[in-house]
Amino acid sequence: MENLFREIGRKLKKAREENGLTQLQVGKYLGVAREQISYFETGSREIDLLSLSKLADLYGYPSEYFLSASETAEEHDSVAMAFRATGLSEKDLDLLARCQRFLFNLKWLDELLEGETKR
C-alpha cells in the first residue's frame, strides 16, 4: 500500500509541476497547508478520493490516471488548457478546475457521439 501512495504522489507532483503550480497554491485550493501537499506528493500520507478528484480536475487528468499502474498520461484521456500560473487566486484555481472538468466531459461526449455515428 505504501508503494501505491508513493506512485500516486509522484504522479501528483509531476502533474502539478507540468501545470506550473506551487504546493502553496494547490494547498490553498484544497484548503490545506502546503505541507499536506508535500506529504501527498511524497506518499507519506494517504490522499482521500475527494482531494484526488479535485486535483485531477485542476491538473486536467482523469482520477484513474493517478490510481493506475500506467506511467504515461497519454494512455489516459487528459485535457490541456494554457494559462499563466503566476498570480492565480483561490477563485481562479477553482474556475480553472471547473474549466478542465468541462473540457474533459466535452471530450468524452465528443468521443461518445463519434462512436455512435460510426455504427
MDTraj code that builds the backbone (N, CA, C; nanometers):
import mdtraj as md
import numpy as np

residues = "MET GLU ASN LEU PHE ARG GLU ILE GLY ARG LYS LEU LYS LYS ALA ARG GLU GLU ASN GLY LEU THR GLN LEU GLN VAL GLY LYS TYR LEU GLY VAL ALA ARG GLU GLN ILE SER TYR PHE GLU THR GLY SER ARG GLU ILE ASP LEU LEU SER LEU SER LYS LEU ALA ASP LEU TYR GLY TYR PRO SER GLU TYR PHE LEU SER ALA SER GLU THR ALA GLU GLU HIS ASP SER VAL ALA MET ALA PHE ARG ALA THR GLY LEU SER GLU LYS ASP LEU ASP LEU LEU ALA ARG CYS GLN ARG PHE LEU PHE ASN LEU LYS TRP LEU ASP GLU LEU LEU GLU GLY GLU THR LYS ARG".split()
xyz = np.array([
    [0.0818, -0.1191, 0.0000],
    [0.0000, 0.0000, 0.0000],
    [0.0866, 0.1261, 0.0000],
    [0.2005, 0.1156, 0.0682],
    [0.2928, 0.2278, 0.0738],
    [0.3412, 0.2672, -0.0654],
    [0.3709, 0.1671, -0.1477],
    [0.4159, 0.1940, -0.2845],
    [0.3082, 0.2620, -0.3668],
    [0.1816, 0.2252, -0.3433],
    [0.0705, 0.2871, -0.4154],
    [0.0663, 0.4366, -0.3873],
    [0.0784, 0.4754, -0.2610],
    [0.0727, 0.6173, -0.2270],
    [0.1948, 0.6931, -0.2789],
    [0.3096, 0.6275, -0.2828],
    [0.4281, 0.6915, -0.3418],
    [0.4084, 0.7151, -0.4913],
    [0.3500, 0.6161, -0.5600],
    [0.3258, 0.6289, -0.7040],
    [0.2223, 0.7378, -0.7326],
    [0.1153, 0.7402, -0.6547],
    [0.0147, 0.8463, -0.6698],
    [0.0817, 0.9815, -0.6468],
    [0.1623, 0.9898, -0.5422],
    [0.2307, 1.1147, -0.5102],
    [0.3247, 1.1602, -0.6193],
    [0.3973, 1.0678, -0.6772],
    [0.4892, 1.1018, -0.7864],
    [0.4133, 1.1605, -0.9042],
    [0.3005, 1.0992, -0.9375],
    [0.2192, 1.1490, -1.0490],
    [0.1562, 1.2843, -1.0155],
    [0.1137, 1.3019, -0.8908],
    [0.0573, 1.4304, -0.8497],
    [0.1605, 1.5419, -0.8617],
    [0.2820, 1.5145, -0.8169],
    [0.3879, 1.6153, -0.8239],
    [0.4191, 1.6504, -0.9689],
    [0.4310, 1.5497, -1.0517],
    [0.4610, 1.5729, -1.1931],
    [0.3504, 1.6560, -1.2583],
    [0.2250, 1.6223, -1.2304],
    [0.1122, 1.6959, -1.2888],
    [0.1093, 1.8402, -1.2388],
    [0.1363, 1.8595, -1.1107],
    [0.1388, 1.9953, -1.0550],
    [0.2482, 2.0777, -1.1219],
    [0.3656, 2.0208, -1.1341],
    [0.4771, 2.0931, -1.1957],
    [0.4498, 2.1220, -1.3429],
    [0.3885, 2.0272, -1.4135],
    [0.3552, 2.0495, -1.5550],
    [0.2571, 2.1651, -1.5711],
    [0.1729, 2.1867, -1.4693],
    [0.0758, 2.2960, -1.4730],
    [0.1340, 2.4260, -1.4184],
    [0.2594, 2.4223, -1.3726],
    [0.3247, 2.5431, -1.3248],
    [0.2705, 2.5951, -1.1929],
    [0.2162, 2.5068, -1.1123],
    [0.1585, 2.5476, -0.9842],
    [0.2531, 2.5135, -0.8695],
    [0.2437, 2.5895, -0.7625],
    [0.3239, 2.5625, -0.6440],
    [0.2427, 2.4799, -0.5445],
    [0.3126, 2.4193, -0.4516],
    [0.2436, 2.3456, -0.3458],
    [0.1559, 2.4396, -0.2641],
    [0.1995, 2.5624, -0.2452],
    [0.1213, 2.6601, -0.1705],
    [-0.0104, 2.6911, -0.2418],
    [-0.0045, 2.7121, -0.3732],
    [-0.1269, 2.7387, -0.4499],
    [-0.2235, 2.6216, -0.4413],
    [-0.1708, 2.5010, -0.4580],
    [-0.2545, 2.3817, -0.4549],
    [-0.3123, 2.3611, -0.3149],
    [-0.2318, 2.3869, -0.2130],
    [-0.2798, 2.3763, -0.0756],
    [-0.3944, 2.4714, -0.0484],
    [-0.3812, 2.5949, -0.0948],
    [-0.4894, 2.6930, -0.0774],
    [-0.6145, 2.6484, -0.1522],
    [-0.5953, 2.5946, -0.2708],
    [-0.7091, 2.5455, -0.3494],
    [-0.7840, 2.4356, -0.2744],
    [-0.7104, 2.3423, -0.2132],
    [-0.7739, 2.2330, -0.1386],
    [-0.8156, 2.2732, 0.0024],
    [-0.7645, 2.3869, 0.0493],
    [-0.7945, 2.4302, 0.1847],
    [-0.7113, 2.3573, 0.2892],
    [-0.5889, 2.3203, 0.2513],
    [-0.4973, 2.2524, 0.3432],
    [-0.3629, 2.3256, 0.3408],
    [-0.2788, 2.2939, 0.4369],
    [-0.1454, 2.3544, 0.4431],
    [-0.0577, 2.3027, 0.3293],
    [0.0399, 2.3819, 0.2921],
    [0.1348, 2.3430, 0.1874],
    [0.2014, 2.2113, 0.2226],
    [0.2301, 2.1921, 0.3496],
    [0.2962, 2.0697, 0.3941],
    [0.2131, 1.9459, 0.3620],
    [0.0818, 1.9588, 0.3680],
    [-0.0051, 1.8449, 0.3363],
    [0.0121, 1.8029, 0.1905],
    [0.0273, 1.9005, 0.1020],
    [0.0506, 1.8701, -0.0398],
    [0.1833, 1.7976, -0.0538],
    [0.2832, 1.8416, 0.0194],
    [0.4125, 1.7745, 0.0173],
    [0.3990, 1.6300, 0.0649],
    [0.3226, 1.6076, 0.1706],
    [0.3004, 1.4716, 0.2205],
    [0.2320, 1.3848, 0.1146],
    [0.1324, 1.4427, 0.0471],
    [0.0647, 1.3673, -0.0600],
    [0.1636, 1.3303, -0.1693],
    [0.2468, 1.4269, -0.2085],
    [0.3388, 1.4068, -0.3203],
    [0.4529, 1.3106, -0.2881],
    [0.4885, 1.2989, -0.1632],
    [0.5935, 1.2034, -0.1265],
    [0.5343, 1.0667, -0.0926],
    [0.4026, 1.0608, -0.0801],
    [0.3379, 0.9346, -0.0464],
    [0.3425, 0.9019, 0.1017],
    [0.3850, 0.9974, 0.1832],
    [0.3937, 0.9705, 0.3266],
    [0.2593, 0.9834, 0.3970],
    [0.1594, 1.0400, 0.3268],
    [0.0236, 1.0473, 0.3795],
    [-0.0740, 1.0029, 0.2708],
    [-0.1791, 0.9370, 0.3144],
    [-0.2841, 0.8950, 0.2208],
    [-0.3605, 1.0171, 0.1726],
    [-0.4021, 1.0141, 0.0485],
    [-0.4865, 1.1194, -0.0050],
    [-0.6273, 1.0639, -0.0179],
    [-0.7258, 1.1405, 0.0260],
    [-0.8636, 1.0952, 0.0151],
    [-0.9123, 1.1131, -0.1291],
    [-1.0153, 1.0404, -0.1642],
    [-1.0637, 1.0412, -0.3029],
    [-1.1192, 1.1759, -0.3456],
    [-1.1804, 1.2499, -0.2540],
    [-1.2325, 1.3812, -0.2899],
    [-1.1184, 1.4756, -0.3274],
    [-1.0114, 1.4759, -0.2470],
    [-0.8964, 1.5610, -0.2782],
    [-0.8301, 1.5173, -0.4080],
    [-0.8187, 1.3868, -0.4283],
    [-0.7597, 1.3354, -0.5519],
    [-0.8429, 1.3772, -0.6723],
    [-0.9741, 1.3693, -0.6602],
    [-1.0634, 1.4096, -0.7683],
    [-1.0498, 1.5587, -0.7984],
    [-1.0409, 1.6404, -0.6950],
    [-1.0247, 1.7847, -0.7144],
    [-0.8925, 1.8162, -0.7837],
    [-0.7863, 1.7465, -0.7426],
    [-0.6565, 1.7695, -0.8060],
    [-0.6560, 1.7204, -0.9501],
    [-0.7212, 1.6093, -0.9751],
    [-0.7298, 1.5585, -1.1122],
    [-0.7988, 1.6613, -1.2011],
    [-0.9065, 1.7214, -1.1513],
    [-0.9753, 1.8260, -1.2279],
    [-0.8830, 1.9454, -1.2512],
    [-0.8158, 1.9882, -1.1466],
    [-0.7273, 2.1041, -1.1571],
    [-0.6152, 2.0798, -1.2571],
    [-0.5602, 1.9587, -1.2572],
    [-0.4482, 1.9261, -1.3437],
    [-0.4903, 1.8803, -1.4831],
    [-0.6197, 1.8533, -1.5030],
    [-0.6682, 1.8129, -1.6354],
    [-0.6509, 1.6654, -1.6658],
    [-0.6541, 1.5814, -1.5636],
    [-0.6401, 1.4370, -1.5801],
    [-0.7617, 1.3660, -1.5224],
    [-0.7936, 1.2480, -1.5752],
    [-0.8960, 1.1677, -1.5069],
    [-0.8368, 1.1119, -1.3778],
    [-0.9182, 1.0956, -1.2775],
    [-0.8706, 1.0413, -1.1490],
    [-0.8034, 0.9064, -1.1671],
    [-0.8521, 0.8291, -1.2627],
    [-0.7996, 0.6946, -1.2860],
    [-0.6514, 0.6952, -1.3195],
    [-0.6050, 0.8026, -1.3811],
    [-0.4628, 0.8106, -1.4162],
    [-0.3758, 0.7980, -1.2919],
    [-0.4137, 0.8658, -1.1862],
    [-0.3329, 0.8654, -1.0645],
    [-0.3400, 0.7314, -0.9916],
    [-0.4465, 0.6556, -1.0147],
    [-0.4643, 0.5270, -0.9482],
    [-0.4138, 0.4097, -1.0302],
    [-0.3827, 0.4341, -1.1564],
    [-0.3429, 0.3250, -1.2452],
    [-0.1934, 0.2964, -1.2365],
    [-0.1562, 0.1835, -1.2928],
    [-0.0150, 0.1458, -1.2996],
    [0.0531, 0.2109, -1.4193],
    [-0.0241, 0.2762, -1.5037],
    [0.0299, 0.3397, -1.6238],
    [0.1294, 0.4494, -1.5879],
    [0.2364, 0.4543, -1.6619],
    [0.3402, 0.5542, -1.6380],
    [0.3156, 0.6844, -1.7136],
    [0.2405, 0.6777, -1.8218],
    [0.2249, 0.7968, -1.9041],
    [0.0801, 0.8420, -1.9076],
    [0.0635, 0.9712, -1.9129],
    [-0.0698, 1.0297, -1.9196],
    [-0.1317, 1.0099, -2.0569],
    [-0.0494, 0.9847, -2.1584],
    [-0.1016, 0.9697, -2.2935],
    [-0.1966, 0.8516, -2.3056],
    [-0.1814, 0.7537, -2.2176],
    [-0.2687, 0.6377, -2.2218],
    [-0.4072, 0.6691, -2.1638],
    [-0.4212, 0.7883, -2.1068],
    [-0.5462, 0.8301, -2.0458],
    [-0.5967, 0.9542, -2.1163],
    [-0.7238, 0.9778, -2.1059],
    [-0.7830, 1.0960, -2.1674],
    [-0.7564, 1.2171, -2.0800],
    [-0.6533, 1.2907, -2.1127],
    [-0.6265, 1.4139, -2.0401],
    [-0.6632, 1.5305, -2.1301],
    [-0.6801, 1.6459, -2.0692],
    [-0.7080, 1.7672, -2.1456],
    [-0.6036, 1.8700, -2.1066],
    [-0.5789, 1.9609, -2.1964],
    [-0.4806, 2.0648, -2.1680],
    [-0.5407, 2.2004, -2.1988],
    [-0.5084, 2.2945, -2.1124],
    [-0.5554, 2.4299, -2.1305],
    [-0.4396, 2.5214, -2.0932],
    [-0.4096, 2.6156, -2.1765],
    [-0.2985, 2.7066, -2.1496],
    [-0.3433, 2.8170, -2.0542],
    [-0.2590, 2.8454, -1.9558],
    [-0.2858, 2.9538, -1.8627],
    [-0.1553, 2.9952, -1.7977],
    [-0.1553, 3.1117, -1.7373],
    [-0.0381, 3.1590, -1.6638],
    [-0.0611, 3.1326, -1.5165],
    [0.0304, 3.0595, -1.4555],
    [0.0123, 3.0166, -1.3170],
    [0.0474, 3.1258, -1.2169],
    [0.1166, 3.2292, -1.2592],
    [0.1543, 3.3330, -1.1636],
    [0.0351, 3.4225, -1.1333],
    [0.0211, 3.4566, -1.0071],
    [-0.0840, 3.5492, -0.9664],
    [-0.2239, 3.4901, -0.9619],
    [-0.2358, 3.3584, -0.9619],
    [-0.3685, 3.2965, -0.9565],
    [-0.4210, 3.2973, -0.8135],
    [-0.5462, 3.3373, -0.7987],
    [-0.6094, 3.3342, -0.6671],
    [-0.6777, 3.1993, -0.6475],
    [-0.7285, 3.1768, -0.5259],
    [-0.8015, 3.0524, -0.4998],
    [-0.9241, 3.0435, -0.5905],
    [-0.9893, 3.1566, -0.6127],
    [-1.1063, 3.1599, -0.7001],
    [-1.0670, 3.1242, -0.8438],
    [-0.9509, 3.1736, -0.8868],
    [-0.9011, 3.1415, -1.0205],
    [-0.8755, 2.9919, -1.0349],
    [-0.8168, 2.9316, -0.9313],
    [-0.7881, 2.7885, -0.9361],
    [-0.9165, 2.7066, -0.9403],
    [-1.0172, 2.7510, -0.8675],
    [-1.1460, 2.6821, -0.8712],
    [-1.2065, 2.6910, -1.0112],
    [-1.2007, 2.8072, -1.0714],
    [-1.2512, 2.8250, -1.2078],
    [-1.1712, 2.7415, -1.3073],
    [-1.0405, 2.7375, -1.2896],
    [-0.9543, 2.6569, -1.3756],
    [-0.9935, 2.5086, -1.3673],
    [-1.0139, 2.4598, -1.2462],
    [-1.0527, 2.3196, -1.2283],
    [-1.1876, 2.2914, -1.2932],
    [-1.2794, 2.3836, -1.2804],
    [-1.4117, 2.3649, -1.3444],
    [-1.3997, 2.3628, -1.4964],
    [-1.3148, 2.4503, -1.5495],
    [-1.2932, 2.4528, -1.6946],
    [-1.2298, 2.3226, -1.7425],
    [-1.1309, 2.2739, -1.6675],
    [-1.0663, 2.1475, -1.7038],
    [-1.1691, 2.0343, -1.7025],
    [-1.2536, 2.0297, -1.5994],
    [-1.3569, 1.9260, -1.5890],
    [-1.4534, 1.9379, -1.7066],
    [-1.4924, 2.0615, -1.7419],
    [-1.5814, 2.0839, -1.8553],
    [-1.5182, 2.0311, -1.9837],
    [-1.3915, 2.0645, -2.0070],
    [-1.3228, 2.0178, -2.1277],
    [-1.3126, 1.8655, -2.1315],
    [-1.2844, 1.8070, -2.0168],
    [-1.2752, 1.6614, -2.0084],
    [-1.4100, 1.5983, -2.0434],
    [-1.5189, 1.6518, -1.9881],
    [-1.6524, 1.5991, -2.0174],
    [-1.6916, 1.6224, -2.1632],
    [-1.6542, 1.7378, -2.2176],
    [-1.6827, 1.7668, -2.3579],
    [-1.6096, 1.6688, -2.4499],
    [-1.4857, 1.6393, -2.4176],
    [-1.4076, 1.5430, -2.4964],
    [-1.4723, 1.4046, -2.4886],
    [-1.5148, 1.3669, -2.3696],
    [-1.5795, 1.2367, -2.3505],
    [-1.7090, 1.2291, -2.4316],
    [-1.7905, 1.3357, -2.4298],
    [-1.9144, 1.3369, -2.5071],
    [-1.8869, 1.3306, -2.6570],
    [-1.7854, 1.4029, -2.7010],
    [-1.7476, 1.4011, -2.8419],
    [-1.7083, 1.2602, -2.8855],
    [-1.6283, 1.1933, -2.8034],
    [-1.5870, 1.0564, -2.8357],
    [-1.7066, 0.9618, -2.8340],
    [-1.7966, 0.9833, -2.7430],
    [-1.9180, 0.9018, -2.7358],
    [-2.0031, 0.9195, -2.8618],
    [-2.0218, 1.0424, -2.9056],
    [-2.1011, 1.0701, -3.0258],
    [-2.0325, 1.0152, -3.1508],
    [-1.9016, 1.0262, -3.1576],
    [-1.8283, 0.9703, -3.2721],
    [-1.8462, 0.8199, -3.2783],
    [-1.8449, 0.7562, -3.1646],
    [-1.8642, 0.6113, -3.1582],
    [-2.0029, 0.5704, -3.2038],
    [-2.1020, 0.6507, -3.1708],
    [-2.2393, 0.6203, -3.2118],
    [-2.2595, 0.6405, -3.3608],
    [-2.1943, 0.7419, -3.4181],
    [-2.2131, 0.7678, -3.5596],
    [-2.1385, 0.6700, -3.6470],
    [-2.0401, 0.6006, -3.5931],
    [-1.9626, 0.5044, -3.6713],
    [-2.0361, 0.3708, -3.6835],
    [-2.1393, 0.3506, -3.6070],
    [-2.2120, 0.2222, -3.6116],
    [-2.2922, 0.2057, -3.7350],
])
top = md.Topology()
chain = top.add_chain()
for i, resn in enumerate(residues, 1):
    res = top.add_residue(resn, chain, resSeq=i)
    for name in ("N", "CA", "C"):
        top.add_atom(name, md.element.get_by_symbol(name[0]), res)
traj = md.Trajectory(xyz[None], top)
